[in-house]
Amino acid sequence: MSESGDWLYSNLILFESKRNECFVWTKELFGQNQNIKIIVFSIIGIALGMSIIFMEGWRMPIFLLIMVTVVAMIFWEPYVGVVFFTFLLYFSPEDHGVGSAARVSLYVSLLTLVAWLIKGIGEKKLNIKWPLQLVILGILSLWMFIVTQTAHISVEASLADSIKFFKIFVFCFLIIAIANSQKKLKILLAINIFGITYFSLNGFHSLLFGGDVNGIYSDNNSLAHLLDLFFPLGIAMLFYPTKWVRFWGYGLILMQLSTIIISNSRGGMLGLTSMLLWMLFQGLRELRWKMIGIIGIIVILAAGIIFGTEAGGRCIKRMETIKTYQKDEGSAMKRIYLWQAGIEMIKDHPIVGVGMDNFALTFPEYNPYLKPQTSHSTYIQFGSECGIPGLGIYLLLLIFHFKTTFDIRRKVDKNSFEAYVCLSLESGIIGHMISSIFIAKVYSEPVYWIIMFGAILKNLVKEQINLKSASK
């Protein structure tokens, strides 16, 4: 190792030792002296109060205080960065006028990566398991940078979206590297469930008081897609040993179902239907009578909302346009024109596509009569912007996710909570695959998180099996 390398390594070791000393000192100090806790939190409260008084508004000072605290905690425990990054998806600072969510999440992910490296080098523990899903995701990210070099219209736009996807890969890497225990995985799942509950509660409120889902999350199709992803996890909660988690699951299912229906998203409804059919099929195949009964109750609830409420009536009218799209449904015909253009782009650029974020820029060459839009299909977007190889890599990622979940369910007791979590991760992607026919979700971070959760669960199940074998 060179002299500069020795210097860097020795300083990283020193930093880690000081960090550990500070952690031990803080733990001992706070654990032994209640007054110090009161003093510290009083100082924080007074500082926050003064910030509110002397600064305009209260959101920015609170946000800055949270950020400073989070940064400090990330270097204490990098897992905090993973938790906070997940939290930002559901509670974006942009929604409260205090900054760019993309920029904040980028800074958090980079700080988490640096903190993880420092801690790993200091403790001489940088071992990371590279599941095949993470490798494939890395290859897909690399391919996006490759096709950027031949972008049809704008290299800059393609580069920007390639960096956006690379950020997804970095965070997935951090999930695999840091969230490597059952407790950490459960916390991440809980944060996602908490965020889904927040959106679903807003949607349920809209159902009760005659509103709509506009403004809850991006757009109605994106909201329905997000809820589809995590709807099966609500069902899995009904099999958790703790009673209050099961009660939460019942409430969450009702609120999610209501929100998906009143979103009037055809793709969301088709995703929900396909996911429930998949879970019903698995329940019948493995004779899980309780789960079959739960799905039956969900169907009855859905029918009650659809046929018994005004919002349900709007949903019926929206679904009926699927049969008459050529006559009276403008958005459906626009999708078809977009898909036709996308297929022609794939034919003209089969290997490298037109480049990331270049679909809308290239669209006028294939249809000059419509306003340029996104492809409104994940598969069309991957194929047209990344070429057939990019689409193939993405499909390979989904295939290996299912292989992983199938492997897990073969190894665990079919009535265990792990089996139900695994089935929920599997069914959520089924819903995503169907709804993705009608909406472009190339950069939907939760999709890739769910795939990584499956990889982590497989490692944890494997470790449990090895421990049981070793104890015999």
KAKA-V687012 format. One record per pair of residues at least 6 apart in sequence whose C-alpha atoms are under 7 Angstrom apart, sorted by the first residue. I is the first residue (numbers start at 1). GAP is how many residues later the second one is. Records with the same first field share a line. If there is no record, write none. Layout:
I->GAP + GAP
This chain:
12->106 + 109 + 110
13->108 + 109
16->102 + 103 + 106
30->6 + 7
48->13
51->10
52->6 + 9
59->39
60->38
73->7
74->6 + 7 + 38 + 41
75->40
78->34 + 37 + 38
79->99 + 100
81->27 + 28 + 31
82->93
83->105
85->20 + 23
87->104
90->105
92->9
93->6 + 7 + 8
94->6 + 7
109->62
113->61
120->6
128->49
131->324
133->264 + 267 + 268
134->39
136->257 + 261
137->32
138->31
140->250 + 253
141->21 + 24 + 25
143->247
144->18 + 212 + 242
145->14 + 17
147->205 + 208 + 239
148->7 + 10 + 11 + 207 + 208
149->6
150->205
151->7 + 203 + 204
152->202 + 203 + 206
153->205 + 208 + 209
154->204
157->199 + 200
158->197 + 198 + 199 + 200
161->195 + 196
162->194
165->278
168->277
172->277 + 280
176->276 + 280
179->6
180->276
181->279
182->278
196->31
197->55
199->17
200->55 + 56 + 59
201->54
202->14
203->10 + 55 + 56
204->51 + 54 + 55
206->6 + 7
207->51 + 104
212->50
213->7 + 50
214->6
217->6
220->43 + 45
221->44 + 47
224->36 + 39 + 41 + 44
225->43 + 207 + 210
227->29
228->40 + 43 + 44 + 200 + 203 + 204
229->199 + 200 + 202 + 203
230->198
231->22 + 25 + 197
232->192 + 195 + 196
233->188 + 191
234->15 + 18 + 19
235->14
236->184 + 185 + 188
237->8 + 9 + 12
238->8 + 11 + 12
239->7 + 178
240->6 + 177
257->45
260->8 + 9
261->8 + 51 + 54
262->49 + 50 + 53
264->51 + 54
266->53
267->168 + 171
268->167
270->164 + 165
271->160 + 161 + 163 + 164
272->159
274->156 + 157
275->152 + 153 + 155 + 156
276->19
278->149
279->148
280->12 + 15
283->6 + 8 + 9
305->7
306->6 + 7 + 9
307->6
321->8
325->7 + 8
326->7
335->41
338->37
339->36 + 41
341->22 + 25
342->33 + 38 + 42
345->39
346->7 + 37 + 38 + 41
349->38
350->37 + 38
351->36 + 37 + 38
352->34 + 35
353->30 + 31 + 32 + 33 + 34
354->30 + 31
355->30 + 31
356->29 + 30
358->27
359->15 + 16 + 25 + 26
360->12 + 13 + 14
361->11
363->9
364->8
375->6 + 65
376->62 + 63 + 64
377->59 + 60 + 61 + 62 + 63
378->58 + 59 + 61 + 62 + 63 + 64
379->12 + 58
381->59
382->8 + 9
383->7 + 8
401->50 + 53
402->24
404->50 + 51 + 54
405->17 + 21 + 49
408->50
409->10 + 13
412->7
413->6
422->32
425->25 + 29
